[in-house]
């Protein structure tokens, strides 16, 4: 449901930069693809938490179209949504 596609971009100095087409605030990097995707999960959760704090609508993920995806931790996502719903308007 919340599988966000990522772009893995080879970095000039080695490793990979990770960006999210649907969440432009989430950018990270890693020494290899596995590390980059692990860091991407944290970057996504952090960026989405800013959406919640600012009471902005969470961006829905687009179709992966063959790209790798990152899914925020279900507990973290549930806490963010709960916080958003209970915040004063």
Buried (B, 14 or more C-beta within 10 A) or exposed (E): EBEBBBEBEEEEEEBBBBBBBBBEBBBBBBEEBEBBBBBBBBBBBBBBBEBBEEEEEBBEBEEEEEEBBBEBEEEBBEBBEEEBEEEEE
